[in-house]
């Protein structure tokens, strides 16, 4: 019997504060998330890797959860 498809959770991540003055690790994490400029938003699949990156830079970003089917 085929498995039911689960709804994939996505996160909308928006850069709300500049990375100027923060460490190179924070800047690299923001770039790895796909963010380049202020108020830019990207969508990422919710995973432990992405959640860990967001915990590192939570003071620079705004995160909204979305469900996609």
Secondary structure, 3 states (H helix, E strand, C coil): CCCCCCCEEEEEEEECCCCCCCCHHHHHHHHHCCCCCCCCEEEEECCHHHHHHHHHCCCCEEEEEEEEC
